[in-house]
Amino acid sequence: MKYINWQGVHPAVTTQYFDDMSINFAATKNMVESLMFGCTGWVSGLTHVFPQESVAIYKLAQQGRYKEALEIWRWFYHYCV
């Protein structure tokens, strides 16, 4: 097996998909929780739909203001399901 040097690679949350390329919202809904547990980035298609809200969620989570981040996330997640 080839060794991969992951040094300098930061964990990021990504949008999860099913085999048919539809979005797996059940897996994606844990985004804020993933930021709470150490992910330092977010690769998101939802940012194109809700750019200001996405930036606010990320910044709030980075500041440790998870309750506020979750409130915004729950608001726009509702529109995606």
C-alpha distance (Angstrom), angle and dihedral (degrees) to the residues before:
residue distance angle dihedral
M1 . . .
K2 3.79 . .
Y3 3.80 116.6 .
I4 3.80 114.4 -124.8
N5 3.78 117.9 -156.6
W6 3.81 105.1 -141.4
Q7 3.81 93.5 179.2
G8 3.78 109.9 134.5
V9 3.81 93.3 16.6
H10 3.78 112.1 125.3
P11 3.81 121.0 -149.9
A12 3.79 112.8 -113.8
V13 3.78 134.9 -174.6
T14 3.79 112.8 -118.6
T15 3.77 132.8 -168.7
Q16 3.80 109.4 -98.2
Y17 3.83 120.5 -134.2
F18 3.80 136.8 -166.3
D19 3.82 121.5 -128.3
D20 3.82 89.7 -93.2
M21 3.84 88.5 56.6
S22 3.80 94.3 -111.9
I23 3.81 113.9 137.9
N24 3.78 116.9 -94.9
F25 3.80 97.5 -139.4
A26 3.81 93.0 178.3
A27 3.81 90.2 63.6
T28 3.80 95.1 36.5
K29 3.81 92.8 53.9
N30 3.82 90.5 75.8
M31 3.80 92.1 68.9
V32 3.81 97.9 112.5
E33 3.79 91.0 45.1
S34 3.81 89.0 52.6
L35 3.81 89.9 54.0
M36 3.80 88.3 49.5
F37 3.82 89.7 56.4
G38 3.77 97.5 51.3
C39 3.80 111.5 -76.6
T40 3.76 107.8 142.6
G41 3.78 100.2 -163.5
W42 3.77 144.6 36.0
V43 3.80 125.6 -145.9
S44 3.79 103.4 -165.1
G45 3.76 139.5 168.8
L46 3.79 88.7 -166.2
T47 3.78 89.4 69.8
H48 3.80 89.0 75.8
V49 3.80 90.1 58.4
F50 3.80 98.3 39.8
P51 3.83 107.0 21.0
Q52 3.81 99.3 159.5
E53 3.79 93.4 43.7
S54 3.80 91.6 47.5
V55 3.80 92.7 52.3
A56 3.81 90.5 46.6
I57 3.82 91.9 51.2
Y58 3.79 92.1 49.8
K59 3.80 94.7 46.4
L60 3.81 92.9 46.1
A61 3.80 91.4 49.7
Q62 3.80 91.3 49.1
Q63 3.82 88.4 52.6
G64 3.81 91.4 51.2
R65 3.81 91.8 -111.3
Y66 3.80 92.5 132.7
K67 3.79 98.2 154.3
E68 3.82 90.9 58.8
A69 3.80 91.9 43.6
L70 3.80 91.0 51.4
E71 3.81 91.9 50.0
I72 3.80 91.3 57.3
W73 3.80 92.3 41.5
R74 3.81 92.3 52.3
W75 3.81 89.9 49.4
F76 3.78 95.7 54.9
Y77 3.79 96.7 32.4
H78 3.82 86.3 62.8
Y79 3.82 89.1 63.9
C80 3.79 92.7 51.7
V81 3.79 100.6 53.7
